[in-house]
């Protein structure tokens, strides 16, 4: 164990840059959302993803694997309310990779603004197992879990290659909708198409057809048809995607109400209903919370 009386954080930022899960304890999403001035749903949609067990929340990462709240000066944007997992490092948990990266643990030069143990840790969590803190560089895509007699509903985001603004076009939308109708192993419910990415809700029809297979199929179909019609050249889609399964207590209607406002937040429309590239292909069943 590290002695809190002698350890001094050197603000190298390494612990916030090494990829891995930062699991949120009960009450932490609400505290962070309030600190950021967001409602809890907006925070979870923008800044969290499901952990390896698809039941708990984890903070999202930047493309380089660093924490989404790490600032350029190696300080934490949510320092007053940062998760207990972060506050507990390195006193009650650490990994070989972090021991090698952390300037204080590896014996690197002392920064002039090193912080005291009291600032670095308070209310530390229990020791995390390796399974709870896996190293990853891309979004985790786990198979949807059957929830007893509850419906399975997945929220999906797919982006264009290099975020090219290709999609907000009537001809492209027509191709996209035709591909979703043809790829009927999964059903597409509500969707909104932005210039460089797509948000949609979907549900499995054929359980033998994995979500990743389905996405790859319609991406290939769309790309092939766009090339055939001369609408778009080159690569169309990013190779990966983001998906999250709706959990018990989530509201499909509330999530859609937030997602359909994306064009307004992006300055593309004054009111959500004015954005022409949104709709609902099929009605997806979901047990709304009471």
Secondary structure as the mmCIF struct_conf table of DSSP 4:
data_model
#
loop_
_struct_conf.conf_type_id
_struct_conf.id
_struct_conf.beg_label_comp_id
_struct_conf.beg_label_asym_id
_struct_conf.beg_label_seq_id
_struct_conf.end_label_comp_id
_struct_conf.end_label_asym_id
_struct_conf.end_label_seq_id
TURN_TY1_P TURN_TY1_P1 UNK A 4 UNK A 6
STRN STRN1 UNK A 9 UNK A 9
HELX_RH_3T_P HELX_RH_3T_P1 UNK A 14 UNK A 16
TURN_TY1_P TURN_TY1_P2 UNK A 17 UNK A 17
BEND BEND1 UNK A 18 UNK A 18
STRN STRN2 UNK A 23 UNK A 23
HELX_LH_PP_P HELX_LH_PP_P1 UNK A 24 UNK A 25
TURN_TY1_P TURN_TY1_P3 UNK A 26 UNK A 27
HELX_RH_AL_P HELX_RH_AL_P1 UNK A 28 UNK A 36
TURN_TY1_P TURN_TY1_P4 UNK A 37 UNK A 37
HELX_RH_AL_P HELX_RH_AL_P2 UNK A 40 UNK A 47
STRN STRN3 UNK A 48 UNK A 50
TURN_TY1_P TURN_TY1_P5 UNK A 52 UNK A 53
BEND BEND2 UNK A 54 UNK A 56
STRN STRN4 UNK A 57 UNK A 59
STRN STRN5 UNK A 61 UNK A 61
TURN_TY1_P TURN_TY1_P6 UNK A 63 UNK A 64
BEND BEND3 UNK A 65 UNK A 65
STRN STRN6 UNK A 67 UNK A 67
TURN_TY1_P TURN_TY1_P7 UNK A 68 UNK A 69
STRN STRN7 UNK A 70 UNK A 70
TURN_TY1_P TURN_TY1_P8 UNK A 72 UNK A 73
BEND BEND4 UNK A 74 UNK A 74
STRN STRN8 UNK A 76 UNK A 76
TURN_TY1_P TURN_TY1_P9 UNK A 77 UNK A 78
HELX_RH_3T_P HELX_RH_3T_P2 UNK A 79 UNK A 81
HELX_RH_AL_P HELX_RH_AL_P3 UNK A 84 UNK A 88
STRN STRN9 UNK A 89 UNK A 89
TURN_TY1_P TURN_TY1_P10 UNK A 90 UNK A 92
STRN STRN10 UNK A 93 UNK A 93
HELX_RH_AL_P HELX_RH_AL_P4 UNK A 96 UNK A 101
HELX_RH_AL_P HELX_RH_AL_P5 UNK A 103 UNK A 106
TURN_TY1_P TURN_TY1_P11 UNK A 107 UNK A 107
HELX_LH_PP_P HELX_LH_PP_P2 UNK A 109 UNK A 111
TURN_TY1_P TURN_TY1_P12 UNK A 112 UNK A 113
STRN STRN11 UNK A 115 UNK A 115
HELX_RH_AL_P HELX_RH_AL_P6 UNK A 117 UNK A 120
BEND BEND5 UNK A 122 UNK A 123
HELX_LH_PP_P HELX_LH_PP_P3 UNK A 126 UNK A 129
HELX_RH_3T_P HELX_RH_3T_P3 UNK A 130 UNK A 133
BEND BEND6 UNK A 137 UNK A 138
HELX_LH_PP_P HELX_LH_PP_P4 UNK A 143 UNK A 146
STRN STRN12 UNK A 147 UNK A 147
TURN_TY1_P TURN_TY1_P13 UNK A 148 UNK A 149
STRN STRN13 UNK A 150 UNK A 150
HELX_LH_PP_P HELX_LH_PP_P5 UNK A 151 UNK A 152
STRN STRN14 UNK A 154 UNK A 159
STRN STRN15 UNK A 160 UNK A 160
HELX_RH_3T_P HELX_RH_3T_P4 UNK A 161 UNK A 163
BEND BEND7 UNK A 168 UNK A 169
HELX_RH_AL_P HELX_RH_AL_P7 UNK A 170 UNK A 182
TURN_TY1_P TURN_TY1_P14 UNK A 184 UNK A 185
STRN STRN16 UNK A 186 UNK A 193
BEND BEND8 UNK A 195 UNK A 196
STRN STRN17 UNK A 197 UNK A 204
BEND BEND9 UNK A 205 UNK A 206
TURN_TY1_P TURN_TY1_P15 UNK A 207 UNK A 208
BEND BEND10 UNK A 209 UNK A 209
HELX_RH_AL_P HELX_RH_AL_P8 UNK A 211 UNK A 229
TURN_TY1_P TURN_TY1_P16 UNK A 230 UNK A 230
BEND BEND11 UNK A 231 UNK A 231
BEND BEND12 UNK A 234 UNK A 234
STRN STRN18 UNK A 237 UNK A 237
BEND BEND13 UNK A 239 UNK A 239
STRN STRN19 UNK A 242 UNK A 245
HELX_LH_PP_P HELX_LH_PP_P6 UNK A 246 UNK A 247
TURN_TY1_P TURN_TY1_P17 UNK A 248 UNK A 249
HELX_RH_AL_P HELX_RH_AL_P9 UNK A 252 UNK A 259
TURN_TY1_P TURN_TY1_P18 UNK A 260 UNK A 261
HELX_RH_AL_P HELX_RH_AL_P10 UNK A 262 UNK A 265
TURN_TY1_P TURN_TY1_P19 UNK A 266 UNK A 267
BEND BEND14 UNK A 268 UNK A 268
BEND BEND15 UNK A 270 UNK A 271
HELX_RH_3T_P HELX_RH_3T_P5 UNK A 272 UNK A 274
BEND BEND16 UNK A 276 UNK A 277
STRN STRN20 UNK A 278 UNK A 280
BEND BEND17 UNK A 281 UNK A 282
HELX_LH_PP_P HELX_LH_PP_P7 UNK A 283 UNK A 285
#
